[in-house]
Structures are given as C-alpha cells and as structure tokens.
C-alpha cells in the first residue's frame, strides 16, 4: 500500500498549486549524486521513516455484509502506520525553492483528512479516512539533521509530512452460513423415554403450540389412576 500513498501524494502535489507548472514530483533519496543529476526544478518527497501508530491498534472484528445485509465475512481491524516524508524543493536559487515549498504547503494543508473516495486501490476499499499532517511537531527518533547527514547532503529547508495509513492485519475470514430454518423441537416422555414426536418449528407460535401439547399430554398421564 505504500506505493498507493506515493500515488496519492503525487496526485495532490501535481494537481494543486503546482498544476500546469510542469514541475516533477520525485520520491528518490535526495543524495548528492541525485542532486547532481537533476536538470529541472523538482519537488522531492522522500520516505524516510515507517513505524506503527500503536495508539490506534484495536481488538475484535467487524462484520462485512452483502447487499441483503447478511454477514458474509469477518474482518479484523487494520493496523495503522505512520509514513514520514521529507518534502524538499530543488531549483537553482533559494528563492525559487522557497516558492515551491510555499506552493506545496498551500496544497497539502487543506487535505488533513483524505476520504476513502479519494484513495486508490486497496486503500479505498478499506473505506477509511487517512489523516495527513504537515510540518507538525517532530516526534520521530531521528532528527532531520541526522537524516541529511545519512544522505550525505547539506541541510535544506523542508516540510515534514506524515501520512497515517491503515494496513489490513489479517485477511478476511468467512462467517458461518446464515440460519434459514427454525429450531428443532423434540418432545420426550415424562419418564425420560425416547422422543414421541419431532417437530420443526419455523415460527415462534409453532414452538409454543408444541410445548402446550407436551404439557397437556403430561397432565393427562398424571390424572390416570
């Protein structure tokens, strides 16, 4: 599903304030070699951290129903993961880079929650909204300075973008077949002998009638000398 999140971000950035500018959106690691190879302005969204949001973990299961509202399968709650992206702009001048970062920020801020209808593929089929946080308080173990040092580059202005994504924990499993018949009522003799009759009750009043007949027969036997 991570590649689907990449597709969502590329769609947002390309069709937002940057629409019609011809500026590309890249997900490659912004290393020195990558920076030396680029020959046009680009917005880079580098995925640098993936970790579970344990506070969102849930237990139990949810029912998956068909068009007739019959439970067909059961589904365990998804596990949620925080995907952290380092968003940077690459041009020939710092002023142009700041303009691109401002455009990216203006594009991302209105999309704090992405609905299921906005999500592609398996993400959309989960039917869940996806939170998006940009330039919030950094809570990850690695600082941005450490990330740039690991990439072998110099520190640049950047946006810290965090997308919280649901991942299916387990595949769906089938539910038991729906009940289509009523209860089976067996009438036994009072002395514990074999059943005298067997009734299949499809409606509550049939069950009540069978129980009344059993009680009446027991009363008649009790009246005999």
Backbone bond lengths (Angstrom), bond angles and torsions (degrees), N, CA, C in turn:
res aa  C-N    CA-C-N  psi(-1)  N-CA   C-N-CA  omega(-1)  CA-C   N-CA-C  phi
1 X - - - 1.452 - - 1.531 112.98 -
2 X 1.333 117.40 -14.29 1.463 119.20 -178.26 1.525 110.20 -62.83
3 X 1.331 116.89 -38.67 1.462 118.94 179.35 1.525 111.13 -64.82
4 X 1.347 117.76 -29.14 1.457 120.14 176.84 1.524 111.16 -70.30
5 X 1.328 116.80 -35.05 1.468 120.09 174.70 1.523 109.90 -64.88
6 X 1.336 116.79 -40.76 1.470 119.82 175.37 1.522 110.59 -57.23
7 X 1.339 116.47 -43.62 1.470 120.16 179.96 1.523 111.43 -62.13
8 X 1.345 116.43 -40.07 1.468 120.42 179.23 1.522 110.45 -63.45
9 X 1.336 116.89 -46.16 1.463 120.25 -179.08 1.522 111.58 -64.88
10 X 1.321 116.83 -41.21 1.464 119.57 178.81 1.526 111.23 -63.27
11 X 1.333 115.36 -39.45 1.467 119.54 178.11 1.527 110.59 -64.18
12 X 1.328 117.09 -43.78 1.463 120.75 -179.92 1.522 111.68 -62.58
13 X 1.336 115.48 -50.51 1.467 119.37 -175.84 1.528 112.19 -68.80
14 X 1.323 117.34 -37.11 1.461 120.64 -177.08 1.524 112.73 -73.72
15 X 1.338 116.83 -32.57 1.459 120.61 -175.61 1.521 113.39 -104.56
16 X 1.338 117.65 7.58 1.453 120.88 177.75 1.522 110.40 -90.13
17 X 1.328 115.37 -129.35 1.463 120.40 179.51 1.525 111.39 -63.32
18 X 1.344 117.29 -24.56 1.463 120.89 -178.70 1.530 112.84 -83.06
19 X 1.336 118.09 -0.37 1.464 120.84 -176.47 1.523 110.91 -57.97
20 X 1.322 116.19 131.22 1.455 121.58 178.36 1.509 115.02 81.74
21 X 1.335 117.71 -1.38 1.466 119.90 -178.14 1.527 112.14 -84.71
22 X 1.333 117.20 -18.51 1.462 120.20 -177.43 1.510 113.57 76.37
23 X 1.336 117.68 8.72 1.459 121.30 -178.97 1.524 108.76 -81.59
24 X 1.313 116.72 130.70 1.456 122.39 -176.54 1.520 110.65 -82.31
25 X 1.349 115.63 156.62 1.459 122.87 174.47 1.524 107.16 -116.04
26 X 1.339 116.55 121.58 1.455 121.78 -176.03 1.516 110.30 -115.50
27 X 1.355 115.87 150.39 1.456 121.37 177.08 1.528 111.71 -118.38
28 X 1.325 117.06 12.19 1.462 120.80 178.49 1.519 111.17 -73.77
29 X 1.327 115.45 157.83 1.464 119.73 175.98 1.526 109.07 -67.03
30 X 1.344 118.60 125.85 1.476 121.22 -176.96 1.533 112.37 -78.78
31 X 1.318 116.77 66.26 1.460 122.05 179.00 1.526 110.18 -81.15
32 X 1.311 116.02 174.68 1.469 120.21 176.99 1.530 110.72 -61.10
33 X 1.321 117.29 -42.68 1.466 120.51 -179.69 1.526 111.19 -63.23
34 X 1.331 116.49 -42.35 1.465 119.32 178.40 1.524 110.82 -62.94
35 X 1.337 116.82 -45.25 1.460 120.65 -179.79 1.530 111.36 -61.38
36 X 1.338 117.34 -35.78 1.466 120.26 -179.42 1.528 111.55 -70.89
37 X 1.346 118.21 -26.60 1.461 121.42 -176.99 1.522 113.49 -83.85
38 X 1.300 118.18 -22.46 1.467 119.26 -175.40 1.528 109.78 -70.85
39 X 1.319 115.44 145.52 1.479 120.19 -179.91 1.517 111.94 -132.35
40 X 1.338 118.26 16.32 1.464 122.25 179.01 1.526 108.15 -152.32
41 X 1.338 117.23 158.68 1.475 119.66 177.54 1.526 110.80 -59.17
42 X 1.322 116.35 142.53 1.457 121.25 -177.63 1.518 109.44 -151.50
43 X 1.325 115.16 146.17 1.461 121.98 169.90 1.527 106.83 -103.38
44 X 1.327 116.05 126.15 1.459 120.97 -176.83 1.527 109.69 -109.20
45 X 1.345 116.59 130.98 1.470 122.45 175.36 1.524 107.12 -120.71
46 X 1.312 116.06 95.94 1.464 121.94 -174.64 1.534 109.79 -95.87
47 X 1.322 116.49 121.52 1.465 121.99 177.58 1.528 108.48 -78.98
48 X 1.328 115.78 109.79 1.459 118.77 -174.70 1.524 113.84 -111.77
49 X 1.336 118.28 -8.17 1.461 118.21 -177.94 1.526 110.25 -154.51
50 X 1.356 116.07 138.30 1.467 123.18 175.95 1.521 107.09 -134.41
51 X 1.346 116.38 122.68 1.454 119.34 177.33 1.525 110.20 -154.78
52 X 1.334 114.74 152.49 1.467 119.11 -176.32 1.527 110.93 -74.06
53 X 1.328 115.20 142.45 1.460 122.11 171.32 1.531 106.76 -90.76
54 X 1.335 116.41 89.04 1.461 121.24 -172.62 1.519 112.19 -63.51
55 X 1.333 118.29 -24.50 1.456 120.56 -179.19 1.527 112.10 -66.38
56 X 1.334 117.47 -19.66 1.458 121.07 -179.25 1.530 112.96 -94.39
57 X 1.326 118.58 -0.84 1.461 119.86 -176.32 1.528 110.02 -68.44
58 X 1.346 115.80 134.56 1.462 121.95 -177.81 1.526 110.58 -125.55
59 X 1.331 115.65 162.02 1.458 122.83 177.72 1.520 109.81 -111.76
60 X 1.331 115.66 175.32 1.455 120.46 176.28 1.514 112.61 85.62
61 X 1.330 115.78 -159.16 1.452 120.52 179.65 1.529 109.19 -152.25
62 X 1.323 115.74 161.40 1.461 122.20 178.28 1.519 109.17 -116.57
63 X 1.335 115.36 148.46 1.464 121.08 -179.45 1.524 110.10 -84.48
64 X 1.330 116.01 137.17 1.464 122.38 174.97 1.532 106.73 -107.59
65 X 1.342 117.19 116.34 1.462 122.12 -173.23 1.524 111.11 -107.70
66 X 1.339 115.49 154.95 1.457 120.06 176.53 1.521 109.77 -93.48
67 X 1.334 116.92 -169.37 1.463 121.09 -177.14 1.519 112.89 -64.65
68 X 1.338 117.29 -22.12 1.476 121.09 179.33 1.524 111.86 -92.36
69 X 1.333 117.13 8.73 1.457 123.27 -179.53 1.525 112.44 66.41
70 X 1.331 116.84 25.70 1.452 122.09 175.88 1.528 109.09 -94.33
71 X 1.326 116.94 134.28 1.464 121.27 179.97 1.523 108.96 -71.29
72 X 1.317 116.15 116.69 1.458 121.55 -178.60 1.529 112.23 -102.66
73 X 1.337 116.92 -36.13 1.461 121.06 -177.99 1.526 109.40 -143.34
74 X 1.316 114.78 167.08 1.465 121.93 173.76 1.530 108.06 -119.80
75 X 1.311 114.84 145.23 1.469 120.43 -176.58 1.525 109.12 -132.55
76 X 1.321 115.85 129.18 1.459 120.00 176.43 1.530 109.95 -75.23
77 X 1.344 117.66 151.22 1.466 119.49 178.68 1.524 110.91 -60.12
78 X 1.324 118.07 145.04 1.464 119.52 179.56 1.519 111.74 -72.02
79 X 1.302 116.24 161.54 1.467 122.59 170.83 1.521 106.92 -95.28
80 X 1.329 116.91 138.91 1.458 121.88 -177.18 1.527 110.16 -104.10
81 X 1.331 115.29 135.36 1.465 121.31 -179.53 1.522 110.12 -126.42
82 X 1.325 114.38 142.34 1.465 121.41 177.84 1.528 109.04 -95.33
83 X 1.322 116.04 116.71 1.460 122.12 175.86 1.528 107.92 -100.07
84 X 1.317 116.20 117.35 1.470 121.03 -176.74 1.523 110.20 -103.57
85 X 1.325 115.58 125.13 1.465 122.39 -179.03 1.532 109.94 -114.60
86 X 1.312 114.94 140.41 1.464 122.38 172.67 1.531 107.27 -99.29
87 X 1.336 117.00 108.90 1.462 121.90 -175.61 1.528 109.12 -99.68
88 X 1.321 116.42 119.73 1.460 121.73 -179.00 1.527 109.98 -132.55
89 X 1.320 114.97 160.19 1.471 121.64 177.74 1.526 108.67 -116.84
90 X 1.354 115.02 140.74 1.463 120.34 -175.73 1.533 109.09 -129.62
91 X 1.336 114.78 110.69 1.468 122.13 175.44 1.533 107.57 -139.77
92 X 1.329 115.50 -167.52 1.468 119.38 -178.40 1.517 112.62 -85.69
93 X 1.330 117.49 -21.21 1.465 119.62 -176.95 1.528 110.25 -129.41
94 X 1.340 117.56 148.54 1.472 120.30 177.88 1.525 112.39 -61.03
95 X 1.333 117.75 -34.71 1.466 119.85 -179.17 1.529 111.38 -62.89
96 X 1.329 116.11 -42.68 1.461 119.11 178.20 1.530 111.34 -66.53
97 X 1.315 116.75 -36.66 1.459 119.87 177.35 1.525 110.57 -63.64
98 X 1.335 116.46 -39.94 1.466 119.59 178.51 1.532 110.84 -64.87
99 X 1.330 116.97 -37.28 1.472 120.17 177.58 1.529 110.28 -63.75
100 X 1.322 116.51 -41.69 1.464 119.41 178.96 1.528 111.49 -66.07
101 X 1.327 116.65 -41.28 1.462 119.15 177.08 1.522 111.40 -63.38
102 X 1.324 116.80 -38.84 1.458 120.36 177.32 1.527 110.62 -63.53
103 X 1.341 116.98 -40.53 1.465 120.76 178.10 1.522 111.04 -65.34
104 X 1.334 116.67 -40.85 1.463 120.08 178.27 1.529 111.00 -64.79
105 X 1.324 116.92 -41.30 1.455 120.52 179.12 1.526 110.93 -64.22
106 X 1.344 116.59 -43.11 1.466 120.38 178.68 1.521 111.69 -64.12
107 X 1.325 117.15 -29.31 1.471 120.88 178.60 1.513 111.99 -75.68
108 X 1.337 117.41 -39.94 1.458 121.34 -172.67 1.528 113.62 -82.44
109 X 1.324 118.21 -32.40 1.464 120.18 -173.95 1.527 113.78 -59.25
110 X 1.337 120.75 -39.27 1.471 118.84 -179.80 1.530 113.98 -71.12
111 X 1.316 118.04 -6.31 1.463 120.89 -175.70 1.531 110.66 -111.29
112 X 1.332 116.27 59.28 1.461 119.90 179.89 1.521 111.87 -73.55
113 X 1.332 117.43 -24.52 1.469 122.53 176.30 1.517 108.17 -135.14
114 X 1.317 116.69 123.90 1.454 121.52 176.53 1.522 108.40 -100.89
115 X 1.337 116.63 123.35 1.457 120.79 -178.83 1.526 110.47 -73.85
116 X 1.329 115.77 164.99 1.465 120.49 179.94 1.521 111.31 -61.76
117 X 1.354 117.04 -30.52 1.465 120.20 179.72 1.524 112.48 -68.07
118 X 1.330 117.13 -21.15 1.463 121.39 179.47 1.522 112.84 -89.73
119 X 1.318 117.35 -4.67 1.462 121.18 -173.80 1.519 110.42 -104.42
120 X 1.319 117.58 142.60 1.468 120.61 -177.52 1.522 112.76 -89.48
121 X 1.332 115.15 162.98 1.463 122.99 167.32 1.512 115.15 52.09
122 X 1.334 115.50 -134.52 1.460 121.55 -175.72 1.521 112.26 -66.39
123 X 1.316 118.27 -26.75 1.466 120.26 176.33 1.524 110.64 -63.72
124 X 1.324 116.58 -46.77 1.459 120.60 -179.63 1.514 112.47 -65.60
125 X 1.340 117.18 -34.78 1.462 120.54 -177.63 1.530 112.56 -69.07
126 X 1.324 118.22 -18.88 1.457 120.05 176.12 1.518 112.25 -70.31
127 X 1.338 116.96 -21.65 1.460 120.80 177.39 1.516 114.60 71.49
128 X 1.333 118.24 26.06 1.461 122.51 -176.72 1.521 110.58 -117.51
129 X 1.325 116.21 149.94 1.455 120.59 174.67 1.527 109.93 -80.25
130 X 1.327 116.10 152.67 1.466 121.42 -175.53 1.531 109.26 -120.41
131 X 1.338 118.93 113.01 1.464 121.33 -179.87 1.532 111.81 -70.28
132 X 1.329 115.04 142.23 1.469 122.24 176.96 1.523 107.66 -129.84
133 X 1.333 117.28 122.99 1.460 122.30 179.15 1.522 108.65 -121.54
134 X 1.314 115.87 134.35 1.459 119.81 -177.54 1.520 109.89 -125.78
135 X 1.346 114.93 130.87 1.466 123.30 176.97 1.520 112.49 54.33
136 X 1.337 116.10 42.59 1.453 120.15 174.26 1.517 109.98 -86.09
137 X 1.341 115.36 -168.86 1.465 119.94 178.20 1.519 108.42 -71.89
138 X 1.316 116.20 124.80 1.460 119.96 -177.08 1.521 110.16 -73.22
139 X 1.356 115.38 123.19 1.462 120.32 -178.18 1.519 112.37 -116.10
140 X 1.328 117.60 3.11 1.468 119.81 -178.19 1.527 110.00 -77.96
141 X 1.325 115.47 160.85 1.457 120.56 -175.85 1.531 111.61 -69.69
142 X 1.349 116.55 -30.39 1.460 120.06 -176.40 1.520 110.31 -95.23
143 X 1.325 117.58 131.80 1.463 121.31 176.70 1.522 109.41 -80.91
144 X 1.333 115.81 161.60 1.462 120.02 179.21 1.529 111.18 -64.17
145 X 1.325 116.52 -34.75 1.468 119.23 178.00 1.527 110.42 -61.79
146 X 1.330 117.44 -39.93 1.463 120.94 178.66 1.532 110.66 -67.00
147 X 1.320 116.51 -35.95 1.466 119.80 179.21 1.523 110.02 -65.05
148 X 1.333 116.64 -46.15 1.465 119.26 178.95 1.520 111.69 -63.91
149 X 1.310 116.16 -36.47 1.459 119.35 178.09 1.526 110.76 -64.51
150 X 1.348 116.41 -40.05 1.463 120.13 178.49 1.529 111.68 -66.82
151 X 1.341 116.69 -31.28 1.461 120.66 179.24 1.528 111.69 -79.10
152 X 1.320 117.06 -11.99 1.461 120.36 179.42 1.511 113.29 79.36
153 X 1.324 117.22 19.85 1.465 120.08 -179.26 1.515 112.30 -119.21
154 X 1.328 115.48 178.08 1.452 121.28 178.10 1.526 109.67 -91.57
155 X 1.319 116.34 151.46 1.457 122.08 -178.20 1.526 110.65 -62.34
156 X 1.341 116.04 131.24 1.461 122.54 179.39 1.524 109.21 -125.10
157 X 1.343 117.63 156.70 1.472 119.77 172.27 1.524 109.33 -60.34
158 X 1.316 116.41 140.33 1.458 119.55 -175.99 1.524 110.54 -153.57
159 X 1.320 115.13 162.63 1.461 122.81 171.88 1.523 107.55 -107.93
160 X 1.316 116.17 134.15 1.462 120.52 176.23 1.525 107.48 -95.73
161 X 1.327 116.26 108.67 1.459 122.67 -174.81 1.529 109.32 -107.95
162 X 1.324 116.76 125.36 1.467 122.00 -179.06 1.528 108.60 -121.08
163 X 1.325 116.20 121.66 1.459 122.79 177.38 1.528 107.47 -112.83
164 X 1.333 117.00 123.28 1.462 121.49 -179.80 1.522 108.01 -97.20
165 X 1.335 115.04 117.33 1.471 121.49 -165.84 1.527 110.52 -118.47
166 X 1.346 118.60 133.70 1.469 120.27 174.15 1.526 111.57 -82.62
167 X 1.323 115.82 133.94 1.466 121.97 175.35 1.528 108.12 -120.40
168 X 1.338 119.27 130.76 1.468 119.81 176.62 1.522 110.65 -59.01
169 X 1.349 115.95 128.14 1.459 119.76 -179.04 1.519 111.68 -77.95
170 X 1.332 117.32 -39.60 1.456 122.72 -179.20 1.523 108.02 -142.95
171 X 1.317 118.85 155.92 1.461 119.41 175.35 1.522 111.15 -68.34
172 X 1.340 116.38 158.27 1.460 120.58 176.37 1.525 109.86 -62.53
173 X 1.324 116.43 150.52 1.462 119.81 173.60 1.527 108.67 -127.76
174 X 1.344 115.25 146.57 1.457 121.57 -172.85 1.519 110.92 -67.05
175 X 1.333 114.75 145.15 1.457 121.20 173.59 1.526 109.59 -85.63
176 X 1.318 116.60 164.96 1.461 120.71 176.45 1.526 109.21 -65.12
177 X 1.347 118.86 152.11 1.468 120.48 179.71 1.524 110.74 -59.10
178 X 1.337 117.87 144.85 1.468 119.86 179.73 1.526 111.23 -65.46
179 X 1.331 117.46 149.34 1.463 122.99 178.53 1.520 109.27 -75.56
180 X 1.314 117.26 123.05 1.468 121.63 -178.65 1.518 112.62 -115.44
181 X 1.344 119.32 -6.53 1.454 122.52 -179.90 1.510 109.97 -127.18
182 X 1.339 114.96 160.44 1.444 120.26 -179.87 1.517 112.33 -78.26
183 X 1.325 115.94 -174.00 1.472 121.29 -177.49 1.527 110.42 -76.40
184 X 1.308 115.91 154.34 1.462 122.75 174.96 1.521 108.59 -94.05
185 X 1.358 116.51 123.52 1.457 121.83 -178.57 1.515 108.72 -110.18
186 X 1.325 118.19 121.86 1.460 123.12 177.66 1.532 108.34 -111.72
187 X 1.336 116.62 128.00 1.458 122.35 -178.95 1.519 108.08 -101.38
188 X 1.325 118.34 120.59 1.463 123.98 -179.00 1.518 110.33 -105.93
189 X 1.330 115.30 155.14 1.454 120.52 173.79 1.522 108.95 -69.52
190 X 1.334 115.69 156.56 1.467 119.38 -176.50 1.517 112.10 -67.25
191 X 1.355 116.52 -23.84 1.460 118.14 -179.04 1.525 112.75 -88.59
192 X 1.344 116.38 10.68 1.451 119.69 177.10 1.501 114.05 83.48
193 X 1.361 117.36 14.76 1.451 120.78 179.79 1.506 112.01 -73.24
194 X 1.342 115.65 -175.66 1.471 119.50 -179.26 1.518 111.24 -63.97
195 X 1.316 117.88 156.59 1.465 120.61 -178.51 1.519 110.99 -61.74
196 X 1.362 115.89 136.22 1.455 121.72 178.92 1.524 112.45 -81.36
197 X 1.331 116.47 -28.03 1.472 120.22 -178.85 1.514 109.07 -157.47
198 X 1.305 115.02 159.91 1.457 121.61 177.01 1.517 109.26 -128.61
199 X 1.315 116.89 128.71 1.464 121.55 -179.48 1.521 108.70 -121.90
200 X 1.335 117.13 139.59 1.466 121.78 172.65 1.524 106.65 -106.19
201 X 1.305 115.72 110.98 1.466 120.11 -175.09 1.514 110.06 -95.92
202 X 1.318 115.36 120.75 1.455 120.23 179.17 1.521 112.00 -96.46
203 X 1.352 117.24 -14.81 1.453 120.74 -178.17 1.528 108.66 -134.69
204 X 1.322 117.97 154.92 1.467 120.18 -178.32 1.515 113.13 -58.71
205 X 1.369 117.95 -36.85 1.471 118.28 -176.79 1.526 111.43 -68.65
206 X 1.371 116.72 -25.41 1.453 118.63 176.60 1.530 111.31 -69.94
207 X 1.312 116.08 -38.32 1.466 120.09 175.79 1.522 110.21 -62.07
208 X 1.343 116.59 -43.74 1.456 120.25 179.94 1.525 111.38 -63.62
209 X 1.348 117.29 -39.73 1.467 120.87 179.04 1.522 111.48 -64.00
210 X 1.328 116.90 -42.26 1.459 120.50 178.37 1.522 110.92 -62.87
211 X 1.322 117.36 -40.27 1.464 120.49 179.70 1.528 110.62 -66.74
212 X 1.348 118.02 -39.23 1.465 121.47 179.00 1.524 111.41 -65.30
213 X 1.338 116.53 -40.14 1.462 119.74 178.41 1.521 111.03 -63.67
214 X 1.292 116.45 -40.11 1.471 120.71 178.18 1.518 110.72 -62.98
215 X 1.333 117.95 -43.19 1.456 121.01 -179.25 1.522 110.99 -67.54
216 X 1.352 117.63 -37.08 1.463 120.94 179.68 1.525 110.60 -65.83
217 X 1.344 116.82 -42.02 1.458 120.34 179.04 1.521 111.11 -64.25
218 X 1.295 117.48 -38.78 1.464 121.19 178.64 1.524 110.87 -65.58
219 X 1.355 116.39 -37.78 1.463 119.89 179.05 1.507 112.17 -66.29
220 X 1.361 118.09 -39.71 1.459 121.44 178.57 1.530 111.30 -64.02
221 X 1.330 115.90 -40.46 1.454 118.51 179.12 1.530 111.79 -66.10
222 X 1.304 115.34 -32.13 1.477 119.05 -179.63 1.514 111.50 -72.14
223 X 1.349 118.87 -26.85 1.463 122.23 -178.82 1.515 112.02 -78.49
224 X 1.346 121.17 -18.06 1.457 122.88 -178.16 1.535 109.45 -70.29
225 X 1.389 114.83 140.83 1.478 117.75 180.00 1.514 111.46 -68.73
